[in-house]
Amino acid sequence: MAQRTPIIAPSLLCADFAEIQHALDQIKSAGARWIHFDVMDGHFVPNLAFSPKAIQDIRPRTDLFLDVHLMTERPEQYIEALSSAGANCVTFHIEACIHAHGLAQRVRSLGCEVGVSLVPSTPVAAIAELLPKVDQVLLMSVNPGFDDEVFIRDSLARIAELAQRRNAGAGEYRIVVDGGVTRDIAGDVSMAGADVIVVGRAFFTAADKSAEIAALLER
């Protein structure tokens, strides 16, 4: 499979919440095609962020792809609300889900794309049975829920493993990498097989956000 130019998905978690419309405008004007949302419940990870209501209010304000990452316990509780709110893709953590196959079917039945996510300590093999059933796999490349975590270099091997499984016919999923990706590592992440790179602080602190996206796409 030919190497594809990855999608850059700025994470709204790192925006100024008092200036959300400005952040949405910055994302679009910089040329990004996706917006990444972390829904956090204070249990699966220690922080709280974005509710379905927040996504519902944002949906009419942008035509970009809304990529929602459920960093929650009992993700099944949020699916209907997120679908109604206008999420394009809903990703749940395999570590938080007992009946993952059924949940994937439920997400799809509600009209959303389906994603499954892994924290750094969970092996890729844990989702082998789900790979043909999902649209994307999100690999956490930091320990989730904390600011300023450094990219875990072992994530590159995990990205490559997912790419190899896909090339061998395991599914047609996108590979999403989330956490600690900066200009210094983005090229390696892309070459390992990532299709979507989530960026937060690196994007929102950049003086020239279009140039930042261009730099992240350099190989």
Phi and psi restraints in degrees (value plus and minus 20) as a CYANA .aco file:
   2 ALA   PHI     -86.6   -46.6
   2 ALA   PSI     125.1   165.1
   3 GLN   PHI     -86.9   -46.9
   3 GLN   PSI     109.4   149.4
   4 ARG   PHI    -119.9   -79.9
   4 ARG   PSI     132.3   172.3
   5 THR   PHI     -93.6   -53.6
   5 THR   PSI     102.8   142.8
   6 PRO   PHI     -90.6   -50.6
   6 PRO   PSI     136.8   176.8
   7 ILE   PHI    -104.1   -64.1
   7 ILE   PSI     114.3   154.3
   8 ILE   PHI    -117.5   -77.5
   8 ILE   PSI     104.8   144.8
   9 ALA   PHI    -138.6   -98.6
   9 ALA   PSI      75.3   115.3
  10 PRO   PHI     -82.1   -42.1
  10 PRO   PSI     117.1   157.1
  11 SER   PHI    -110.6   -70.6
  11 SER   PSI      98.0   138.0
  12 LEU   PHI     -86.8   -46.8
  12 LEU   PSI     -34.1     5.9
  13 LEU   PHI     -78.1   -38.1
  13 LEU   PSI     -47.8    -7.8
  14 CYS   PHI    -114.3   -74.3
  14 CYS   PSI     -16.9    23.1
  15 ALA   PHI    -101.5   -61.5
  15 ALA   PSI     147.8   187.8
  16 ASP   PHI    -100.0   -60.0
  16 ASP   PSI      92.4   132.4
  17 PHE   PHI     -85.4   -45.4
  17 PHE   PSI     -39.7     0.3
  18 ALA   PHI     -99.5   -59.5
  18 ALA   PSI     -29.1    10.9
  19 GLU   PHI    -151.1  -111.1
  19 GLU   PSI      27.7    67.7
  20 ILE   PHI     -82.4   -42.4
  20 ILE   PSI     -64.2   -24.2
  21 GLN   PHI     -80.7   -40.7
  21 GLN   PSI     -59.1   -19.1
  22 HIS   PHI     -82.5   -42.5
  22 HIS   PSI     -61.5   -21.5
  23 ALA   PHI     -83.3   -43.3
  23 ALA   PSI     -62.9   -22.9
  24 LEU   PHI     -80.7   -40.7
  24 LEU   PSI     -61.5   -21.5
  25 ASP   PHI     -86.2   -46.2
  25 ASP   PSI     -59.1   -19.1
  26 GLN   PHI     -83.3   -43.3
  26 GLN   PSI     -62.3   -22.3
  27 ILE   PHI     -80.9   -40.9
  27 ILE   PSI     -67.4   -27.4
  28 LYS   PHI     -88.8   -48.8
  28 LYS   PSI     -64.1   -24.1
  29 SER   PHI     -86.7   -46.7
  29 SER   PSI     -44.5    -4.5
  30 ALA   PHI     -97.7   -57.7
  30 ALA   PSI     -30.6     9.4
  31 GLY   PHI      77.5   117.5
  31 GLY   PSI     -12.7    27.3
  32 ALA   PHI     -93.3   -53.3
  32 ALA   PSI     129.9   169.9
  33 ARG   PHI    -128.1   -88.1
  33 ARG   PSI     -36.4     3.6
  34 TRP   PHI    -144.8  -104.8
  34 TRP   PSI     134.5   174.5
  35 ILE   PHI    -142.6  -102.6
  35 ILE   PSI     111.6   151.6
  36 HIS   PHI    -123.0   -83.0
  36 HIS   PSI     112.3   152.3
  37 PHE   PHI    -138.9   -98.9
  37 PHE   PSI     112.6   152.6
  38 ASP   PHI    -123.6   -83.6
  38 ASP   PSI      94.9   134.9
  39 VAL   PHI    -114.6   -74.6
  39 VAL   PSI      94.1   134.1
  40 MET   PHI    -139.0   -99.0
  40 MET   PSI     119.6   159.6
  41 ASP   PHI    -128.6   -88.6
  41 ASP   PSI     -18.6    21.4
  42 GLY   PHI      58.0    98.0
  42 GLY   PSI     -16.8    23.2
  43 HIS   PHI    -139.9   -99.9
  43 HIS   PSI     -77.9   -37.9
  44 PHE   PHI     -82.7   -42.7
  44 PHE   PSI     -58.9   -18.9
  45 VAL   PHI    -148.2  -108.2
  45 VAL   PSI     138.9   178.9
  46 PRO   PHI     -96.3   -56.3
  46 PRO   PSI     -27.1    12.9
  47 ASN   PHI    -123.5   -83.5
  47 ASN   PSI     148.3   188.3
  48 LEU   PHI    -137.4   -97.4
  48 LEU   PSI     118.4   158.4
  49 ALA   PHI    -183.2  -143.2
  49 ALA   PSI     132.8   172.8
  50 PHE   PHI      14.1    54.1
  50 PHE   PSI      99.6   139.6
  51 SER   PHI    -123.5   -83.5
  51 SER   PSI     147.0   187.0
  52 PRO   PHI     -75.3   -35.3
  52 PRO   PSI     -54.3   -14.3
  53 LYS   PHI     -81.5   -41.5
  53 LYS   PSI     -61.1   -21.1
  54 ALA   PHI     -82.3   -42.3
  54 ALA   PSI     -62.4   -22.4
  55 ILE   PHI     -87.5   -47.5
  55 ILE   PSI     -58.9   -18.9
  56 GLN   PHI     -80.1   -40.1
  56 GLN   PSI     -60.8   -20.8
  57 ASP   PHI     -91.8   -51.8
  57 ASP   PSI     -50.7   -10.7
  58 ILE   PHI    -100.1   -60.1
  58 ILE   PSI     -51.9   -11.9
  59 ARG   PHI     -70.8   -30.8
  59 ARG   PSI     -65.9   -25.9
  60 PRO   PHI     -90.3   -50.3
  60 PRO   PSI     -30.7     9.3
  61 ARG   PHI    -114.3   -74.3
  61 ARG   PSI     -23.3    16.7
  62 THR   PHI    -171.5  -131.5
  62 THR   PSI     129.2   169.2
  63 ASP   PHI    -124.4   -84.4
  63 ASP   PSI      -9.9    30.1
  64 LEU   PHI     -96.9   -56.9
  64 LEU   PSI     141.9   181.9
  65 PHE   PHI     -88.8   -48.8
  65 PHE   PSI     105.6   145.6
  66 LEU   PHI    -119.6   -79.6
  66 LEU   PSI      90.3   130.3
  67 ASP   PHI    -123.4   -83.4
  67 ASP   PSI      90.0   130.0
  68 VAL   PHI    -127.5   -87.5
  68 VAL   PSI     103.7   143.7
  69 HIS   PHI    -129.4   -89.4
  69 HIS   PSI      90.1   130.1
  70 LEU   PHI    -103.1   -63.1
  70 LEU   PSI      85.1   125.1
  71 MET   PHI    -122.9   -82.9
  71 MET   PSI      45.9    85.9
  72 THR   PHI    -157.8  -117.8
  72 THR   PSI     136.6   176.6
  73 GLU   PHI     -95.9   -55.9
  73 GLU   PSI     136.2   176.2
  74 ARG   PHI      27.2    67.2
  74 ARG   PSI      39.9    79.9
  75 PRO   PHI     -79.8   -39.8
  75 PRO   PSI     -43.7    -3.7
  76 GLU   PHI     -80.3   -40.3
  76 GLU   PSI     -40.8    -0.8
  77 GLN   PHI     -91.0   -51.0
  77 GLN   PSI     -37.9     2.1
  78 TYR   PHI    -126.5   -86.5
  78 TYR   PSI     -29.4    10.6
  79 ILE   PHI     -82.8   -42.8
  79 ILE   PSI     -70.6   -30.6
  80 GLU   PHI     -80.9   -40.9
  80 GLU   PSI     -63.5   -23.5
  81 ALA   PHI     -84.5   -44.5
  81 ALA   PSI     -59.5   -19.5
  82 LEU   PHI     -89.8   -49.8
  82 LEU   PSI     -58.2   -18.2
  83 SER   PHI     -81.6   -41.6
  83 SER   PSI     -66.8   -26.8
  84 SER   PHI     -85.0   -45.0
  84 SER   PSI     -50.3   -10.3
  85 ALA   PHI     -93.3   -53.3
  85 ALA   PSI     -37.3     2.7
  86 GLY   PHI      86.8   126.8
  86 GLY   PSI      -3.4    36.6
  87 ALA   PHI     -82.6   -42.6
  87 ALA   PSI     118.6   158.6
  88 ASN   PHI    -106.3   -66.3
  88 ASN   PSI     -57.6   -17.6
  89 CYS   PHI    -157.3  -117.3
  89 CYS   PSI     116.9   156.9
  90 VAL   PHI    -139.3   -99.3
  90 VAL   PSI     103.1   143.1
  91 THR   PHI    -133.0   -93.0
  91 THR   PSI     107.7   147.7
  92 PHE   PHI    -134.7   -94.7
  92 PHE   PSI     138.6   178.6
  93 HIS   PHI    -107.5   -67.5
  93 HIS   PSI     112.0   152.0
  94 ILE   PHI     -82.1   -42.1
  94 ILE   PSI     -50.7   -10.7
  95 GLU   PHI     -88.8   -48.8
  95 GLU   PSI     -37.7     2.3
  96 ALA   PHI    -124.4   -84.4
  96 ALA   PSI     -15.8    24.2
  97 CYS   PHI    -148.8  -108.8
  97 CYS   PSI     108.1   148.1
  98 ILE   PHI    -106.1   -66.1
  98 ILE   PSI     -68.9   -28.9
  99 HIS   PHI    -123.0   -83.0
  99 HIS   PSI      47.3    87.3
 100 ALA   PHI     -85.6   -45.6
 100 ALA   PSI     -59.3   -19.3
 101 HIS   PHI     -81.5   -41.5
 101 HIS   PSI     -66.2   -26.2
 102 GLY   PHI     -83.9   -43.9
 102 GLY   PSI     -57.8   -17.8
 103 LEU   PHI     -86.7   -46.7
 103 LEU   PSI     -59.7   -19.7
 104 ALA   PHI     -80.9   -40.9
 104 ALA   PSI     -62.3   -22.3
 105 GLN   PHI     -82.4   -42.4
 105 GLN   PSI     -59.6   -19.6
 106 ARG   PHI     -86.9   -46.9
 106 ARG   PSI     -62.7   -22.7
 107 VAL   PHI     -79.4   -39.4
 107 VAL   PSI     -66.5   -26.5
 108 ARG   PHI     -85.1   -45.1
 108 ARG   PSI     -57.7   -17.7
 109 SER   PHI     -84.5   -44.5
 109 SER   PSI     -41.9    -1.9
 110 LEU   PHI    -110.4   -70.4
 110 LEU   PSI     -17.2    22.8
 111 GLY   PHI      74.1   114.1
 111 GLY   PSI     -11.0    29.0
 112 CYS   PHI    -123.1   -83.1
 112 CYS   PSI     133.1   173.1
 113 GLU   PHI     -90.7   -50.7
 113 GLU   PSI     138.3   178.3
 114 VAL   PHI    -135.8   -95.8
 114 VAL   PSI     113.1   153.1
 115 GLY   PHI    -149.3  -109.3
 115 GLY   PSI     132.7   172.7
 116 VAL   PHI    -146.6  -106.6
 116 VAL   PSI     123.6   163.6
 117 SER   PHI    -144.1  -104.1
 117 SER   PSI     132.7   172.7
 118 LEU   PHI    -147.2  -107.2
 118 LEU   PSI     115.8   155.8
 119 VAL   PHI     -97.8   -57.8
 119 VAL   PSI     144.9   184.9
 120 PRO   PHI     -78.8   -38.8
 120 PRO   PSI     -46.1    -6.1
 121 SER   PHI    -108.3   -68.3
 121 SER   PSI     -24.1    15.9
 122 THR   PHI    -115.1   -75.1
 122 THR   PSI     105.7   145.7
 123 PRO   PHI     -90.3   -50.3
 123 PRO   PSI     130.6   170.6
 124 VAL   PHI     -77.8   -37.8
 124 VAL   PSI     -53.1   -13.1
 125 ALA   PHI     -79.1   -39.1
 125 ALA   PSI     -41.9    -1.9
 126 ALA   PHI     -85.3   -45.3
 126 ALA   PSI     -39.4     0.6
 127 ILE   PHI    -134.9   -94.9
 127 ILE   PSI      -3.0    37.0
 128 ALA   PHI     -75.2   -35.2
 128 ALA   PSI     -60.4   -20.4
 129 GLU   PHI     -91.4   -51.4
 129 GLU   PSI     -41.9    -1.9
 130 LEU   PHI    -108.0   -68.0
 130 LEU   PSI     -39.1     0.9
 131 LEU   PHI     -74.4   -34.4
 131 LEU   PSI     -59.8   -19.8
 132 PRO   PHI     -92.3   -52.3
 132 PRO   PSI     -29.2    10.8
 133 LYS   PHI    -123.3   -83.3
 133 LYS   PSI     -24.9    15.1
 134 VAL   PHI    -139.1   -99.1
 134 VAL   PSI     138.3   178.3
 135 ASP   PHI    -110.7   -70.7
 135 ASP   PSI     -44.1    -4.1
 136 GLN   PHI    -174.2  -134.2
 136 GLN   PSI     134.9   174.9
 137 VAL   PHI    -140.0  -100.0
 137 VAL   PSI     104.2   144.2
 138 LEU   PHI    -124.0   -84.0
 138 LEU   PSI      97.7   137.7
 139 LEU   PHI    -117.4   -77.4
 139 LEU   PSI     100.4   140.4
 140 MET   PHI     -93.5   -53.5
 140 MET   PSI     104.7   144.7
 141 SER   PHI    -126.7   -86.7
 141 SER   PSI      -7.9    32.1
 142 VAL   PHI    -158.5  -118.5
 142 VAL   PSI     146.6   186.6
 143 ASN   PHI     -93.2   -53.2
 143 ASN   PSI     103.2   143.2
 144 PRO   PHI     -92.3   -52.3
 144 PRO   PSI     130.2   170.2
 145 GLY   PHI      79.1   119.1
 145 GLY   PSI     -19.6    20.4
 146 PHE   PHI    -145.7  -105.7
 146 PHE   PSI     130.3   170.3
 147 ASP   PHI    -104.0   -64.0
 147 ASP   PSI     135.0   175.0
 148 ASP   PHI      42.4    82.4
 148 ASP   PSI       5.9    45.9
 149 GLU   PHI     -94.3   -54.3
 149 GLU   PSI     127.5   167.5
 150 VAL   PHI    -112.0   -72.0
 150 VAL   PSI     120.0   160.0
 151 PHE   PHI     -71.8   -31.8
 151 PHE   PSI     111.1   151.1
 152 ILE   PHI    -106.8   -66.8
 152 ILE   PSI      93.4   133.4
 153 ARG   PHI     -81.5   -41.5
 153 ARG   PSI     -48.3    -8.3
 154 ASP   PHI     -81.8   -41.8
 154 ASP   PSI     -36.3     3.7
 155 SER   PHI     -82.0   -42.0
 155 SER   PSI     -48.6    -8.6
 156 LEU   PHI     -81.7   -41.7
 156 LEU   PSI     -59.7   -19.7
 157 ALA   PHI     -87.6   -47.6
 157 ALA   PSI     -54.3   -14.3
 158 ARG   PHI     -89.8   -49.8
 158 ARG   PSI     -59.0   -19.0
 159 ILE   PHI     -80.9   -40.9
 159 ILE   PSI     -67.1   -27.1
 160 ALA   PHI     -82.0   -42.0
 160 ALA   PSI     -57.7   -17.7
 161 GLU   PHI     -83.5   -43.5
 161 GLU   PSI     -63.0   -23.0
 162 LEU   PHI     -83.4   -43.4
 162 LEU   PSI     -59.9   -19.9
 163 ALA   PHI     -84.5   -44.5
 163 ALA   PSI     -60.8   -20.8
 164 GLN   PHI     -84.6   -44.6
 164 GLN   PSI     -61.4   -21.4
 165 ARG   PHI     -83.0   -43.0
 165 ARG   PSI     -61.1   -21.1
 166 ARG   PHI     -83.8   -43.8
 166 ARG   PSI     -65.0   -25.0
 167 ASN   PHI     -82.1   -42.1
 167 ASN   PSI     -47.9    -7.9
 168 ALA   PHI    -104.9   -64.9
 168 ALA   PSI     -18.6    21.4
 169 GLY   PHI      79.6   119.6
 169 GLY   PSI      -6.0    34.0
 170 ALA   PHI     -92.8   -52.8
 170 ALA   PSI     -38.3     1.7
 171 GLY   PHI     147.7   187.7
 171 GLY   PSI    -199.6  -159.6
 172 GLU   PHI    -141.7  -101.7
 172 GLU   PSI      14.8    54.8
 173 TYR   PHI     -98.0   -58.0
 173 TYR   PSI     132.9   172.9
 174 ARG   PHI    -100.5   -60.5
 174 ARG   PSI     132.3   172.3
 175 ILE   PHI    -127.9   -87.9
 175 ILE   PSI      98.0   138.0
 176 VAL   PHI    -129.4   -89.4
 176 VAL   PSI     113.8   153.8
 177 VAL   PHI    -138.2   -98.2
 177 VAL   PSI     107.8   147.8
 178 ASP   PHI    -153.8  -113.8
 178 ASP   PSI      91.9   131.9
 179 GLY   PHI     109.9   149.9
 179 GLY   PSI      93.2   133.2
 180 GLY   PHI      53.9    93.9
 180 GLY   PSI      -6.7    33.3
 181 VAL   PHI    -100.9   -60.9
 181 VAL   PSI     103.8   143.8
 182 THR   PHI    -144.3  -104.3
 182 THR   PSI     159.2   199.2
 183 ARG   PHI     -74.6   -34.6
 183 ARG   PSI     -56.9   -16.9
 184 ASP   PHI     -85.4   -45.4
 184 ASP   PSI     -48.2    -8.2
 185 ILE   PHI    -132.6   -92.6
 185 ILE   PSI     -34.3     5.7
 186 ALA   PHI     -79.8   -39.8
 186 ALA   PSI     -59.2   -19.2
 187 GLY   PHI     -82.0   -42.0
 187 GLY   PSI     -62.9   -22.9
 188 ASP   PHI     -84.6   -44.6
 188 ASP   PSI     -59.1   -19.1
 189 VAL   PHI     -82.9   -42.9
 189 VAL   PSI     -63.7   -23.7
 190 SER   PHI     -84.4   -44.4
 190 SER   PSI     -66.2   -26.2
 191 MET   PHI     -85.6   -45.6
 191 MET   PSI     -48.7    -8.7
 192 ALA   PHI     -90.7   -50.7
 192 ALA   PSI     -40.7    -0.7
 193 GLY   PHI     110.0   150.0
 193 GLY   PSI     -12.0    28.0
 194 ALA   PHI     -88.9   -48.9
 194 ALA   PSI     119.8   159.8
 195 ASP   PHI    -122.0   -82.0
 195 ASP   PSI     -46.8    -6.8
 196 VAL   PHI    -155.9  -115.9
 196 VAL   PSI     111.5   151.5
 197 ILE   PHI    -138.5   -98.5
 197 ILE   PSI      99.0   139.0
 198 VAL   PHI    -105.6   -65.6
 198 VAL   PSI     109.5   149.5
 199 VAL   PHI    -149.9  -109.9
 199 VAL   PSI     123.6   163.6
 200 GLY   PHI    -141.3  -101.3
 200 GLY   PSI    -111.8   -71.8
 201 ARG   PHI     -78.5   -38.5
 201 ARG   PSI     -57.8   -17.8
 202 ALA   PHI     -79.7   -39.7
 202 ALA   PSI     -54.6   -14.6
 203 PHE   PHI     -97.5   -57.5
 203 PHE   PSI     -71.6   -31.6
 204 PHE   PHI     -94.6   -54.6
 204 PHE   PSI     -37.3     2.7
 205 THR   PHI    -115.0   -75.0
 205 THR   PSI     -25.9    14.1
 206 ALA   PHI     -92.8   -52.8
 206 ALA   PSI     115.6   155.6
 207 ALA   PHI     -87.6   -47.6
 207 ALA   PSI     -59.0   -19.0
 208 ASP   PHI    -137.6   -97.6
 208 ASP   PSI      80.2   120.2
 209 LYS   PHI     -93.7   -53.7
 209 LYS   PSI     -51.3   -11.3
 210 SER   PHI     -85.2   -45.2
 210 SER   PSI     -61.8   -21.8
 211 ALA   PHI     -85.9   -45.9
 211 ALA   PSI     -54.6   -14.6
 212 GLU   PHI     -84.3   -44.3
 212 GLU   PSI     -64.0   -24.0
 213 ILE   PHI     -83.2   -43.2
 213 ILE   PSI     -63.0   -23.0
 214 ALA   PHI     -80.0   -40.0
 214 ALA   PSI     -60.8   -20.8
 215 ALA   PHI     -86.7   -46.7
 215 ALA   PSI     -58.1   -18.1
 216 LEU   PHI     -86.0   -46.0
 216 LEU   PSI     -44.7    -4.7
 217 LEU   PHI    -110.4   -70.4
 217 LEU   PSI     -26.6    13.4
 218 GLU   PHI     -89.6   -49.6
 218 GLU   PSI     125.9   165.9
